[in-house]
Amino acid sequence: MSDAAIERESMEVDVLYVGAGPASLASAYHLVRQIEAHNKKAEQSGGDTIETPTILIIEKAAAVGDHQLSGAVVNPRAIAELMPDFVEQGFPTEHMCTHDMFYAFTRSMTIKSPIVPPMFKKRGYHVASVSNIVKWLAEKCEAVGIEIYPGFAAKEILTENGRVLGIRTGDMGVDKNGKPKGTFQPGMDILAKVTVLGEGVHGNCTKQLIADFGLEGLNPPTYETGIKEIWRVKPEKHQPGRVIHGSLYPDFFTQINGMWLYDMKDNLVSYGFVTPLNSSDPHNDPHMASQVFKTTPFMRDLLDGAELVRYGAKTVPSGGLYSQPKLYCDGAVLIGDSANFLNIMKLSGVHTGMKSGMLAAEAIVDALATGDFSTATLGGYMERYRASWLYQEHMEARNFTGSNDIAPIFGMAVNIPLMLITGGRGLIDPIKTHPDHEAMKKLWELAPEKRKKRQEIEFDGVLTFSKEHLVGFSGTQHEVDQPSHLVVADRDLCATTCREEYGNPCESFCPAAVYEMVDDSDKPGAKKLMIHHENCVHCKTCDIADPYQVITWTTPEGGEGPDYTLM
Ligand SMILES: Cc1cc2nc3c(=O)[nH]c(=O)nc-3n(C[C@H](O)[C@H](O)[C@H](O)COP(=O)(O)OP(=O)(O)OC[C@H]3O[C@@H](n4cnc5c(N)ncnc54)[C@H](O)[C@@H]3O)c2cc1C
């Protein structure tokens, strides 16, 4: 059925948030509180009050929190500004960080650093599950009248004459050939005076908005893929209050990497491993890297007798200040990871995302007060950002990714220490970075022993596991009979050019075994691409790392995807 032939319902709200992450929820809550403050002042001074706006948050997950994955050790600065009594109000802290540590690991040794680098000092921070944080924040939002619709995926931005009008949600009940099934439900148009994109990392609407409105930052966005596992360890191995960060050497010298370990409640530990996507190696495999790390003596000892509880993966926006797009256009603003607000130097994005949302909310109050939702008023968001601690924090981290991009050894031994004493400047400012996929080398550019895909370790099924096995611990569910939400523009390219030039890197970089080159029964000796979209954990790695940029991550039916309870 052609799109034009579909009759769609539409609804209108004043403020629409896309994505129920910490950035959107903090923003919406702050918006309500700021309107109250505005009206109180107006009543006292005889000024104009703002009519209570309709505020709607839509979320693609079946329930708020289900698509949330983070470390997470959380700087309380933003939540304390949003809700000074957040502890009394039941903020879901697992433990407070009481001892932070930094380790250098090799495959056979564990070396505890006598000093903790400043970016890894986390004492007084809250170890938490971001999934639980957003569930808690969502309750607070609903209590002040904000509507939240889970199971609604924004498929595209609606625009008219250079202004954002709102979004269209995806159609439901379409079969794999694009034909409506008995359960067909057309997507609806949600129109708003202002649309706030809080989609998190590499959002599909955000991508469209930045491209259509020319909002690109100085540098392109860059990313890393984080693999997270939660394990239940033996009680004697559990150390509440412990926060460990570290890196694996000598791997680090060719490609920067990082791990974390945070103790949660009930003998659970959050373990994660982060791998950049600007690798020259076409076989760069974040899942494999995280499994290899678990074979270090430290992890073997920690996980001896432990039980795997959950698995997931998500990309992390690493570009920081110089990758931040223009934050606003007529009718829309960008907040949180959608606008690269994560501070990669500290692997901290919860408090920065929340603060960005709060600053955007203050500009929206001005827009509601004046009835002007154009850049003239929404641009006040940028001014507020520039005057805030959030901007200062980003200035200090602004050349972190660029430094490591030049070479990890240059970054760690020279430029990052210099950045720490020059307020983020370092030797070169700004350092230009490149889209991640451009770094990938063709097979013939590699040393012969590196051309073949390597199975670095055999998975033992106790400590280390295959992607297929681990996806079972992500709670992921997608209807199989629907068009794949992973749209590959040219599948012939996969079977021919990509196979020859890069050896099909999608089989390596995807942490959920979505992409598989299988025998092509129509062409003896040839391979064809099989997409297991039902495995997709919504990490977006494929859309970022594909060297030809022919893979586009789009939203599946609302309510599908991983179940990241506890993550
Ligand atoms: C591996 C990893 C480890 C991390 N560790 C830490 C840490 O220890 N401390 C810390 O402070 N930060 C950490 N972060 C960063 C932090 O989690 C993020 O910066 C933060 O969650 C960003 O918040 P957000 O609201 O911008 O986006 P998100 O939390 O990503 O929320 C976006 C929401 O939007 C929804 N959505 C997306 N697209 C659509 C759509 N089209 N329609 C409807 N809904 C949509 C998503 O399902 C999601 O629920 C980590 C991140 C990762 C990936």
PDBQT file of the ligand as one rigid body, heavy atoms in Angstrom, charges set to zero:
ROOT
HETATM    1  C1  LIG A 601      27.792   0.953  27.718  1.00  0.00    +0.000 C 
HETATM    2  C2  LIG A 601      27.452   2.268  28.350  1.00  0.00    +0.000 A 
HETATM    3  C3  LIG A 601      27.929   2.583  29.617  1.00  0.00    +0.000 A 
HETATM    4  C4  LIG A 601      27.624   3.818  30.184  1.00  0.00    +0.000 A 
HETATM    5  N1  LIG A 601      28.040   4.106  31.469  1.00  0.00    +0.000 NA
HETATM    6  C5  LIG A 601      27.670   5.273  32.060  1.00  0.00    +0.000 A 
HETATM    7  C6  LIG A 601      27.979   5.552  33.411  1.00  0.00    +0.000 A 
HETATM    8  O1  LIG A 601      28.564   4.725  34.122  1.00  0.00    +0.000 OA
HETATM    9  N2  LIG A 601      27.587   6.737  33.920  1.00  0.00    +0.000 N 
HETATM   10  C7  LIG A 601      26.915   7.670  33.195  1.00  0.00    +0.000 A 
HETATM   11  O2  LIG A 601      26.582   8.741  33.697  1.00  0.00    +0.000 OA
HETATM   12  N3  LIG A 601      26.605   7.433  31.904  1.00  0.00    +0.000 NA
HETATM   13  C8  LIG A 601      26.952   6.261  31.324  1.00  0.00    +0.000 A 
HETATM   14  N4  LIG A 601      26.592   5.994  30.026  1.00  0.00    +0.000 N 
HETATM   15  C9  LIG A 601      25.900   7.025  29.246  1.00  0.00    +0.000 C 
HETATM   16  C10 LIG A 601      24.439   7.194  29.601  1.00  0.00    +0.000 C 
HETATM   17  O3  LIG A 601      23.798   5.959  29.763  1.00  0.00    +0.000 OA
HETATM   18  C11 LIG A 601      23.774   7.981  28.495  1.00  0.00    +0.000 C 
HETATM   19  O4  LIG A 601      24.556   9.106  28.199  1.00  0.00    +0.000 OA
HETATM   20  C12 LIG A 601      22.366   8.414  28.886  1.00  0.00    +0.000 C 
HETATM   21  O5  LIG A 601      21.568   7.296  29.117  1.00  0.00    +0.000 OA
HETATM   22  C13 LIG A 601      21.780   9.294  27.801  1.00  0.00    +0.000 C 
HETATM   23  O6  LIG A 601      20.471   9.605  28.103  1.00  0.00    +0.000 OA
HETATM   24  P1  LIG A 601      19.439  10.005  26.942  1.00  0.00    +0.000 P 
HETATM   25  O7  LIG A 601      18.154  10.258  27.633  1.00  0.00    +0.000 OA
HETATM   26  O8  LIG A 601      20.038  11.056  26.117  1.00  0.00    +0.000 OA
HETATM   27  O9  LIG A 601      19.352   8.723  26.005  1.00  0.00    +0.000 OA
HETATM   28  P2  LIG A 601      18.927   7.231  26.311  1.00  0.00    +0.000 P 
HETATM   29  O10 LIG A 601      19.201   6.887  27.720  1.00  0.00    +0.000 OA
HETATM   30  O11 LIG A 601      19.573   6.403  25.281  1.00  0.00    +0.000 OA
HETATM   31  O12 LIG A 601      17.355   7.208  26.108  1.00  0.00    +0.000 OA
HETATM   32  C14 LIG A 601      16.776   7.371  24.851  1.00  0.00    +0.000 C 
HETATM   33  C15 LIG A 601      15.436   6.672  24.810  1.00  0.00    +0.000 C 
HETATM   34  O13 LIG A 601      14.808   6.992  23.577  1.00  0.00    +0.000 OA
HETATM   35  C16 LIG A 601      14.194   5.841  23.040  1.00  0.00    +0.000 C 
HETATM   36  N5  LIG A 601      14.095   6.043  21.595  1.00  0.00    +0.000 N 
HETATM   37  C17 LIG A 601      15.101   6.107  20.701  1.00  0.00    +0.000 A 
HETATM   38  N6  LIG A 601      14.650   6.331  19.472  1.00  0.00    +0.000 NA
HETATM   39  C18 LIG A 601      13.313   6.417  19.571  1.00  0.00    +0.000 A 
HETATM   40  C19 LIG A 601      12.280   6.646  18.617  1.00  0.00    +0.000 A 
HETATM   41  N7  LIG A 601      12.554   6.875  17.337  1.00  0.00    +0.000 N 
HETATM   42  N8  LIG A 601      10.985   6.653  19.046  1.00  0.00    +0.000 NA
HETATM   43  C20 LIG A 601      10.703   6.457  20.373  1.00  0.00    +0.000 A 
HETATM   44  N9  LIG A 601      11.647   6.229  21.306  1.00  0.00    +0.000 NA
HETATM   45  C21 LIG A 601      12.936   6.233  20.917  1.00  0.00    +0.000 A 
HETATM   46  C22 LIG A 601      15.120   4.723  23.443  1.00  0.00    +0.000 C 
HETATM   47  O14 LIG A 601      14.465   3.480  23.423  1.00  0.00    +0.000 OA
HETATM   48  C23 LIG A 601      15.554   5.150  24.840  1.00  0.00    +0.000 C 
HETATM   49  O15 LIG A 601      14.709   4.633  25.831  1.00  0.00    +0.000 OA
HETATM   50  C24 LIG A 601      26.871   4.750  29.453  1.00  0.00    +0.000 A 
HETATM   51  C25 LIG A 601      26.357   4.423  28.195  1.00  0.00    +0.000 A 
HETATM   52  C26 LIG A 601      26.629   3.184  27.651  1.00  0.00    +0.000 A 
HETATM   53  C27 LIG A 601      26.046   2.821  26.323  1.00  0.00    +0.000 C 
ENDROOT
TORSDOF 0
